[in-house]
Structure formats: structure tokens, C-alpha cells
């Protein structure tokens, strides 16, 4: 079978068992015969077994059989959260759709993700071997390049950029955008990775990639006006978000997170459609940020009349 067809079959199996499971082998065969991918061919039991092994090895997706000989995804929760497996499966589905429709490539517009260069692969290698890395890094707000020696703990993709979370000797974490790294070296020094620190737990009360330790997580209530409420229902700002009140003019949503700079920036993007109800200090911060924005335009000169 061609590699592309194998990938499509992987995606089909995952989606079929996730949607219909627990499901028997006979039911899988019946659905497979009706699937265009099969090209009229059956899926023998050994081939099905091989696919299960491949999915376990390549995607860490475990398909098990219960005592009624029905198949199900044992760790299905990873396909419902911000996990590598979920991202890989979703990406594979999209890639398969594109691969079948090359004639309309010029009608599909994609978001550009700044290149992580070869640093992404190097960082992953360092993470696997728990090797300390040395990087030269330049922030946007300075022309100076600084050297950092950190333990590579987490990688996160956020707003079309790859980020590294590296731990210093004192236990604090630093955040680095991979496209701002100038050089990187994997050292011979290794570290003991603290398995108690899970990536999802670390970012649990964060909005994006920033974990501002100076701002504790707190209850935040946002009021969405008009159709903005529908956008928040369809695309949550944070996993803790829940709707707590609604009327004809607005809906209130509750979140529990750290109101870091990236979160405040997201609120600013929503402009007059989203209001902070609680806490008061955050509402005042956003109000001041809006006033600062207005001041940028107060003395604007109409160039067309100059």
C-alpha cells in the first residue's frame, strides 16, 4: 500500500473507532467496505492488527479490545485536549484533505508560522536525553544578545510561534520564542527531569505561553455583548471558561486564570464587544489601556489637508 494511503487509513481508523467505538471488527470491516479508501478491498485481521501496532508506536494511541471483542481507544482523552496526539491527528486529517485536492492549492490560504529552524529538532533531541542546552537569545526590546543555560522542559505552539520553556538552576522557568534564538548548543551535562511537572498542569492557569508568577490565578468574569457571546461559545478563551448568565443583550462568562499580559492583550483585541466585570483591578487596567490607546489618536493630524 502507498505511504499516503496508509496515512489516510490511520486517520480513518482513529476517527472511526473514536466516533463509533466500542466497535467490533466485523462492524469496522462493514464500514471499511463502504469507504472510498478501501477501493473495494477488505482489511484482513493481520493488517488491522498491524495498524493498531503502528498507531501505538507512532502516535501513542492505544486501541484495545474489551471482553465483548469490541475495539475502543483506551487513552481517548488525549484526542480531546491540547495534546501532541490530538494535534498530530488533526494535522494528518488536514494534510490528507489537501493531498487529494492539489488542483485547488491556489484557492487555499494558510497562516504563516515563523520558522523554528533546526532548533526545534535539536531541542527535542535535548529533551529526550535530558541534556542541558546553551542558547544565545535576543528579545525584541533590546539589541543585546544574552546567553542562557537551561534545562529544556516544555515546547508549546502558540499563535503561530514555537516556544521553549527552559528551567534555570534556581528552578525558575524562562520562555524563549524559537525564532529569536540566535545559536544553540547541546552540552554534555544532563539533568534529572522532574516527572511531577506536567506540561498541561504547568499551563493550566495560563492563557497563552506566559506564566506570570507575580499574578495569581483568580476568578474573572467577562461580559460579551451581541454576537460576541457566540464566538466565545464556539472558541473558548480558556479551558476553565463557562457561561454563567445570559440575556438578550449580553452573556457573562467565568474563567479562572492568571491575567497575564497576553490575556490582557486578547481582551484589548475584543474592544467594545467584551467587558471585564470582575475583578475590579483588571477592569481598571483594561480601562487604562484603552485610554492610552485613545491618547495615541488624540492629536492626529489629517495629512490629506496638510
Secondary structure, DSSP 8 states (H G I E B T S, - for coil): --HHHHHHHHHHHHHHHHHH-SEEHHHHHHHHHTSGGGTT----HHHHHHHHHHHHHHH---EEE-TTSEEEETTGGGGGSS-HHHHHHHHHHHHHHHHT-GGGGGG---------TTHHHHHHHHHHHTEEEEEEE--TT-S--EEEEEEEEEEEEETTEEEEEEE-TTS-EEEEEGGGEEEEEEEEEE----TT--HHHHTTT-SSS---TTS--EEEEEEEETTHHHHHHHS-SSTT-EEEEE-SSEEEEEEEE---HHHHHHHHHTGGGEEEEE-HHHHHHHHHHHHHHHHHHHT---GGG-
